[in-house]
Structure formats: structure tokens, C-alpha cells
């Protein structure tokens, strides 16, 4: 069964509804890239600013077809991923909601059992550990940076914030660190409440 999105405005409130139809899954609007930067780095790096697309909360488990991978905005679940390191990949609906709260997601494609993957994850952990403490977060959470595997992306390393995506063929600490600094907490909501750990 296809779920078709309908969005209507009632006064100053926007309502998003799911209308049951006859096919499988509703495609979401395309995330067009507004700008692409290619900073000098030790490997190919792209920083893409994406056009804003319709966003809203949908029930957990609702099939989503992100306009890009990894996604940087769009419809998302009512729950979000914890600002922490995750051992398992999780659905985009949780990721997008974390971004809406001001998070930076540091993502990797490799499997931890693969040679070299541990070095990638250790570098991402170091970037998270070096980030300044966020006054909105408790001492245990400390920062709205999450680390997670994302096996379906087309690059080894990526980072996403609300509306902006970093893609790289390697860990390039200077450009990735600058991305975190430049885009941390640039989102519609500014929250550091506990989420789901995967």
C-alpha cells in the first residue's frame, strides 16, 4: 500500500497527513543541491548545501524515501537518535530528527570487522571528544554529535547537519573539523534531550 503525503495549511498551522492509496511508498521531494564547495583536502571532499524540502513528523515505521543519502532534512519520525556513538545503522527518520535538533552526524560506510575501519571510527571519536561542551546537554551527553554506520552511502565518510552534507573519500580532519564548527546547531530546533541509542 502506498502512503501519499498531503500537506495543508490551516491558519498558521501546517498539517501533514498520510492518505492510503493503491501502491507501495511515497517518494519525497527531490533534495536539489544549491551549492557545492570542494575544499582543499587530502582526498576528494564535497560540502553540499541542499534546498529546504518539506519537513514534518510522521509516525515511527512510516516508510520514508529520503531525497538524498545520507539525508540532511525532510520528513522524520517523532523520536530521534541519541547524540552518542551508535553500534548499528538506524532508519533515516531518526537521523533527520536528530539533525532538526542541531546535531552533526558523523557517518561511516565500513564494517568494523574490515581492515582500516577501526582507524576511521577512532578518528570520528576523536573529533567528537575534541568538540566543546554544549551548554544545552547534560554532562553524559556533552555534545550534539553522533557517530553511526551508514552502509548505503556512496562515500566512505560523511557528515550531515540540517540542510548541509559533507562527503569525503577519506578522513580529512581539517575539513571535517571545520564542517562541525561551521554547521553545529544551525537548525530549526535547539534541543539536547535524550534520544534512542541503536
Secondary structure, DSSP 8 states (H G I E B T S, - for coil): --EEEEEEEETTEEEEEEEE-SSS--------EEEEE----SS-EEEEEE------EE-TT-----SSSS--SS-EESS-B-SSB-SS---HHHHHHHHHTT-EEEEE-S-TTSTTHHHHHHHHHHHHHHS---TTS-TTT-SSEEEEE-TTSSSSEEEEETTEEEEESS--HHHHHHHHHHHTT-SS-------B--
